[in-house]
Amino acid sequence: TFLLNGEPFVVKAAELHYPRIPRPYWDQRIKLCKALGMNTVCLYVFWNAHESQPGVFNFEGQNDLAAFCELCKENDMYVILRPGPYVCAEWEMGGLPWWLLKKKDIRLREDDPYFMERVAIFEEAVANEVKHLTIQNGGPIIMVQVENEYGSYGINKKYVAEVRDIVRKNFGDVTLFQCDWASNFTNNGLDDLVWTMNFGTGANIDQQFAKLKSLRPDSPLMCSEFWSGWFDKWGANHETRPASDMIAGIDEMLSKGISFSLYMTHGGTNWGHWAGANSPGFAPDVTSYDYDAPISESGQTTPKYWELRKTLSKYMYGKKQTKVPALIKPIAIPAFQLTEMAPLFDNLPAAKKDKNIKTMEEYDQGFGSILYRTTLPELKTKSVLKMDAHDYTQVFIDGKLVGKIDRRMGEKEITLPACKKGAKLDILVEAMGRINFGRAIKDFKGIVGDVELTVDMQGYPFVCNLKNWEVFNIEDKLETYQNMKFKPIESLTDDKGQRIPGVYRGTFKVNKPSDTFLNFETWGKGLVYVNGYALGRIWEIGPQQTLYVPGCWLKKGKNEIVVFDIVGPKEVKCE
């Protein structure tokens, strides 16, 4: 068993991610977990959220890790810290910062000298914030994780050991552990670390721990990620998991004295551009990280919550469950129209010029969209344009949309119509979340290779690489959109009858601010800001059609909304 202050201790942990929850709601969400009967909060530390550029750290406001841990302690909750460096979590690049990719030959999650140098700097920065909060120092942090599910990435004990040494150097004499799956945990298991298993609802509990018990019969048993639900991907069905399976698994584990962390107990939201993408292939995740968890995305209790609370009441070990805190009563926003627009092609930033194609990262751009422009030779017949573009691409000739390339579908080419010499080719590429799982996490954005044009030359295919590009970097920053020139909306289609990509702006009134959802079913594809807060991505293909708007980010009276729609809306209404 685990021992806490010399006494047997069963970990009942709720997984919460502070960047996914508005800071004013942290305390209420922790209290909701405590009221379930949990005694610990388990959390990832997202490297890319804290170090936006090399050496530029942010542990303030929404990123105040120490304050979140202190809140856990105030609520009589312990903390399990998972500082990566890689975390997966359906988060952009699994938590690794995009700027690592500026070194094109970097080996991620391996004993690459530059990668390890940056890992050491990051882990030291994290420790400087919270090492005084380990239980050895009177704080709430009882365990710290080394890396994350490395068996799903490869076999490299030398790398895992280097990460362990970095974590130990910075955190001192705190209990360190590593998590993996029952099928692969021995591949990278280190002798001096606690081993824990990750598995989902419906799993055979005894089977999951059988090999660990045979290798370490005296080891405490813990499921460090017991998956309560699952995440949603764009263009797929909404995911749910039965409450009965979750309850049965937790009941069985606790009846056998097995510790667990419920992933997720409250998922929250992938604000802005932080949603990742799954692999194999490319399956970008939606904005909501509701996860079908017991506490919903907006902090409401679900039927799963009450069933779980009832089950955990049997395992309070002499303590009483705390009172469920008051919930936030949501409001409805009357339908409103956005009133201004800034067409994208009329508001492009200054162009950079390059003979050859480069990725987004090579232009020191991490997020957003990028426009590549060149001129075409005379095309007497239809021709094929081929490229590897990450991630959603629209191709225009002289301003007319001729087609789209969707990385989700494995698409890499498009047919161009005949055109005159000197016709303007525009390739508009929107970057979605970088892949967060598996070897494909080294995920460059923009166009990642040559753009090839195959022309029919008297019955023979002739392939040429297009050169001499103008490049326009459209970074996903509020100031990018606000600095554009707006005009009243007169039409949602251009003179060619096609929807207009661009930034749309408006205001709406709120009498009494509280949580709400805004419906974007009539919009195309893009990103939304309200009062300067990045709410997340929208896409007409679903399954998600609404965005959660926390009441703590709204104001009484007038509120501003900005929507960057790379396709263009069918209607500029929200409700």
N, C-alpha and C positions, 0 to 999 in steps of 0.2 A: 504493500500500500504506500501511498504518499504519506509523509509525515509533515504536519504543520505545527511548529512549536512543540514538537515531540508527540503530538497526538495524531491518530489516523485521520486522513482528510480525503474526501471524495470531491473531485472537482466537478462542479455543475456550472459550465461556462456558457455565456451568451456571446456569440460573435457579433460585434458592432464595429463599424468603421467610421471614425470621427469625420473624415472629409466628406462622407456621403450624407451627413446629417447637419442641418443648419446649427451653428453653435448655440443659439438661444434655446435649442431644443435638446441639447445633450443631456442635461440633468433629467428631464422628463423621460427620455428614452432609457436611460440607465435605471431609473425608478421602475419603469415598466418591466424591465428584465429582473430586477430585484423582487418585484411582486410575484413573478412567476414561481420563485423559489430558487433562483440561481444564486450562486455565491461568488462568481468570477465573471469578468468581462475579458474576452479574447479579441485582440485587434491586430490588424496589419499596420505597418508603417510604409506608406507609399513614397519611395525615393523620389520619383519624378514630381510629386506634389510639393516636396520640400526643397529640392535643388533644381530650380528652373534653368539655370545656366551653371557651368562649372564654378563651384565656390560661392555661388549666390544662394544662400539658405533663407528659408522662411519658416519659422516656427511660431508665428503670431496669428491672432484671429482664428479663422477656420482651421488653421494648421497647428494650433497650440496643443501639441501632444502632452506636455506636462500638465496643463490645465485639465485636460480630459482625464488623465490618470488620477489627478487630485480629486476630481469629481467622483470617480469610482470609489476612492478611499472614503470620501465623505458619506457615500451611500453604503458603506460597509461591504464593498465589493473588492475582491482581489483582481489582479490584472495579469494576463498572459500576453507578453509582447512578442510580436512576430515581425522583426525588422528586415526580413529578406536576406540579401538585397533584392531577390526576385520574389514576388508574392502571387502571381497569377491573378486571381480575384476578379476575372472578367474586366480588368482595368487596363487602360492604355499601356501596351508593351509589358504587361505583367508587373508594372511599377518601375521598370527601368527607364531612365531619362532618355529622351529621343536624341539628345546631343552626343550620346556615345557613338551614334551612327555617323557622326562627322569623320570619325576614323574608320574608313570603309573596310579595312581588313581586321577590325576588332573581332575577337572571339568572345561572345557573351556567355556568361555563366561557365567560364572555364578559367584555368590558371594563366590567362593572358595578362602580361605585366601591367598594361594600362588599365584594363578592367579592374584588376585587383587593387591597383593604386587608388582608383576612384571609390571602390567599395570601402576601403579602409578609411578614406576621408569622410564618407557618408556615415559609416557606423560610429565613428568618433563623434560626429556632430549629433547623432541621435543620443548617444550615451551622455554627452554633455548636457542634454536637456533632461534626461530622466534617470540616470544611474543613481542619483540620490534617492530615487523612489523604489529601489529594490527592497525586498523584505528584510535583507540583511542591514539595511539602513533605516528601517522603520517605515518603509513605504509599502505600497500594495502589490508591486510586481513580484510574482512568485516564480515565474518561469520565463525564459527567453528562448525563442526558436532559432535554429541554425538553418539557413536557406529554406527551401520549400519544395516538397515533393520532387526531389532531384531525380529519383528513379524513373520518372516519366520523361526526363530529358536525356539522361545518359548515365554512364558509369565513370566516375572520376573522384575517387576517394581523396586524392591529393587536393583537388579544388575544395571539396566539402571541408576537409581538414583545415585548409587555409582560412575559410570563412569562420569556422569554429574558433580558430586561434585569434582572429580579429575581434570576434564578439566577446570572447573570454577576456582578452586584454582590456577591452573597454568597459565591460560590465562587472568584472570581478567574480566573486564567489557565488553567483546565482546559478540555480539549476538550469542547465541547457538541455534542449531536446531537439530531435529531428523527426519529421513526420513523412510518411509515405504510404503506399498501398501494400496490402498483404502480399501481393504478387511480386513486389520488387524491392521491399525495404532492406533486404540484406545486401543488395548491390553496392550501396554506399553507406551502410550502417557503420558508425564509428563506436569503438568499444566504450568510450568514456561518456557517451551521450545517452539520455533516456530515449527509447524508441516508442513512437506512438503511431496509431493507424488512422487512416482516413477512409470512410466509406459512407454510403447513403442509406436512406430508409429502405426497409425491406431486405437488407443484407442478413445473412446468417451470422449472428454475433460470435458464436463459439468458433465457427470456421475462420472468421476474420482474425482471431487472436491465436489460433492453434499453433502456427509456426513460431510466433513470438514466445508463447508459453513453453514450447519445447526447447527453444534456444536459451531463454532466460526465465526459468520457472519462478524466480523470486522477484521478477520485475512488476511494478505497478502497471495496470492496464488502463489505457486511455484511448478513446476515439477522439482525435484532435479536430476532426471535421466530420460531424454527422449531418449529412445534407438534408435539410428540412424540405427543400423544394428544388427549383432549378431556375435558370435564367432564360430570358427571351432573346431571340435573334431576329433581325429585320427580315421580313418576308416569310417567316415561319409562324407556326401556331403558338398561342399563349400557353406557357408551361404551368402545370399544377401537379402536386403530389398529394395522395390521400393523407389526412391527418391520422388515420388509424395506424398506418405503417410507422409514422414518426413516433407516435405514443407507445406503440408496442416495443419498438427498439429501445427507447429511453427507459421504459419500465423494466425491460429485461436487463439492461446494463446496470441500472442502479440496484436491482435486486441481487446482482452478483458483485456489487462493490466496484464496478467499473466506472471510471471517470469519463466525462465527455465534454465536448464543446459543440453547441448547436449552430451549424453554419447554414443559413443565417438565422439568427433570432429576430433581427430587424435589418433588412438590406439597405434601405435608403435609396439614393439617387446618384446616377452617374452624371453629375453636373457638367455643363459645357461640352468639351470634347473628350472627356475622360473615359467614356465607354471603350472597352477593348474589342477584340475580335477573336473568335475561336478558330481552331485549326484541328484536323487537316482541312485543306481548302482555305476559303476566307469567308467567315460567317460573323459579320459585325453585330455587336450587342446593342440592344435598345438603350434608351436613356434610363428608364425605370430599372432599379435593381430590387424590385419588390420581392422576388425570389419565392413567392408563395410562402413567405415566412409567417410565423405566428403574429408578429407586429407588422402591419402593412407599411408600404412605402411612406405614407403620410402619417404614420404613428398611431394608427387606429388598431384596436384589439380585434382579432378575427376569431371565428369558431375554434381554430387551431390553438389560439392563445388560451382560451378558457379550458379546453380539454387538457392541454399541457399543464396548466396551473393545478388542475384537479389531481393529475398524476403525481406531480412533484410534491404535492401536499403530504404524500406518504413517505417522503424522504427528506424531512426537514431536520432530522437528528436533534430533536429537542427544541428547535427554534420555531417561531411562528412566521408564516408568510406575511409580508408587509402589505399594506393597503394599496390597491391599484390606484395610481395617480389619476387626476382628472385628465380627460382627453380633450383635445382641441376640437371645438365645434366648427366644422367647415361652413363656408359661405358659397353662394352662387353668384357669379358675375353676370349681369345682363349682357346680351350679345352687343358687340360694338364693332366698328369698322376702323381699319387703319387708313390714314388719310394722306400720307406722303410716300414717295418712292424715289430711290436713287438707282436708275438702271446701271447694272454692272459695267456694261461695255462703254458707257459714257463716263465712268468714274474709275478707270484703271489707274493704278499707281505708276510711277516712273518705270520705264522698261529697262531691263538689263539685256545685254546682247551677248550671245554665245554662238560659236560655230556649231558646237555639239550639244546634244541633250544632256542635262544634269538633273539630279534628283532634287527634291525639295530641301533635303538636309544640306546639300552642297551650297545652297543659297542662305544657310543659317536660318531656315524656317522650319518650325516644328509642327505647326498645325494650320489648318485652313484649306485654301484652294490655291491653285497655281494655273496660270494661263500661258500656254506655249503658242507662239504665232510665227508663221513663215509664209512664203509664197509658193505656189504650185507651178510646175511646168504645164504646158498644154496637155489636157487629157481628152483625147478624141473619143474614147469610149469609157465605159465603167472601169474603175481601177480599185485595187484592194489596198487599204491602209492598215498596217499591222504594227502593234506596239504592246508593251507590257506596262499598263498604267494602273497605279494604285491610288484611288480605288474606284471612283465612279466618274466616268468621262463622258463629256458631250463634245461632239465634233461639228464645227460650223465652217461653211465655205461662203465667203462674202456676206457673213452675218446670218446665213440661213442654216438652221439646224438640219444636219443630214443623218444623224444617228447617235446612238449611245453605246458605250461599252461598260459592262457591269462585271467587276472582278468576282463578285459572288458566284456568277454563272460560268466562270472560267473563260469569259470572252476576251479576245485579244485582237480582233480585226473588225473592220467595217468596210462596206463598199461605198466608194465615192462616185458621184455622177460625173459625166463629161463636163469639162470647164475650160475656160480660156486661160492662156498663159498669164501668170501674174495674179491669179485669183488668191485671195487671202484665206489661209487655213488657220483656224483657231481651234486649239485643243484645250478645253477647260476640264481640269482634273480636281475633284474634291477628295481630300484625304479623310478617310474615316479612321476609326481606332486601329492602332497597330496590334498585330496578333499578340495574344497574351499567353499562349500555351504551346509547348513543343519547340522544335528546332526552328520553326518559322518566325520566332520572335524578332529575328534580325530583319525587320520589315521597313524597307525604305519607302518613301512616299513620292508622289509625282510620277513622272515617266522614268522607268528604271533601266532603260536600254535604248537602242536605236529605234527610230521611227522609220519603218520601211514602206515604200510605195512600190507596188507591183503593177507595171503598165504593160498592156498588150502591144507588142511591136511586130506588126504584120504576122500575127499568129504565134509569136514567141514571147514568153513572159520576160520582162526586163525589171530587175529589182534594183532600186536605188535607195540610199539612206538620205533622208531629208536633212538639210543643214541650215545654218544661218538663222538662228532663232532670236526672236524678241521674247523675253520672259517677264511676266507680271506676277509678283508675289502678293497674294491676298491673304494676309495672316488673320487667323481667328483671334482678333482682339476687338474690344468694343470701340476703341478709337479708330480702327480701320473703317468701321461702318459709319460711325458718327461724323467722320471727316468728309464723307461724300456729299455731293451737292444734291439736295432734295428738291422735289417739286410736287405740286398737288397731283394726286392720282386721277388721271383722266381716262385711261384705258389700261387693261391688263394684258393686251396683246399688241404686238408691233405691226408695222406695215406689211409684214409677211404673214400675219395672222397667228404668230406663235407667242407662247407665254414668255414673259420678260424676266430673266434672271436679275436679281438685284436686292437692294435693301429696302424694306418697307417699315414705316414708322407710324406710330399713333399713340393715343393715350386712352385710358379708361379710368372711371371713377370708382372709388371704394368708400362706402360710408363707415364701415367698421371692419378694419383689417383682420383677416383670419385666413386659414388655409383654404385653398381652392385648387381647381384644375381648369386649364384652358384647353379648348378643343381646336385642333388644327387639321381637321379632316379636309378642308378645302384648299390646303396648301400643298406645295410640291415636295421639296427636300431642302433641309438646311438647319440653321441654328437660331435659337431664340434667347433674347435678353429681356429682363424686366427690371426696371430701375437700376440698371447696370449689372445685375446678377445674371450669370450665364445659367439658364435653365436646362439646356441640353439640345439634343438633336430631334428633328421631326422628319418623317418620310411618309408619303402618301400610301406606300405599300403595306404599312402596318407591321406587326399587330398593334403597336402602340399608336394611339391617335390623340391622346391628351398628355399634357405636361403638368406635373405637380408644381404648384406655386406656394411656397411657405408664407403664411401670414406675416411672419416676422420680417419678411423682405418687402412687404407692401406698405403703403402710406395711406393715411386718411386723405381723401380727396383725389388729386390727379396722380396717376401712375403712368410711366412711359414704357412702351413695348417696342422692341426693335427685332425684326425678323430678317435674316439673310437667307434668301431662298434662291438656290442655284438653278432651279428649274423654272420658278415663277408660279405664283398662286392662281387657282381658278377663281377664287373669291378672296377678298382681304378681310374676312370677318373672323372673329373669335367669340367664344361664349363660354 
